[in-house]
């Protein structure tokens, strides 16, 4: 009976470890996806900022020419 109880406890521990590993894997994949989405958004923001900077430079140069 004692052997059966210890085997049952061991199986529970193995199940717990497997569930924990599966949850960590799920979180890892989720975080990778979120990072990918944030990188896409950051790329768009950088492109907009670059464009805005060029536009500001052109506007400043234009104002300097016609002062």
Secondary structure, DSSP 8 states (H G I E B T S, - for coil): -HHHHHHHHHHHHHHHHHHHHHHHHHHHHHHHHHHHHHHHHHHHHHHHHHHHHHHHHHHHHHHHHT-
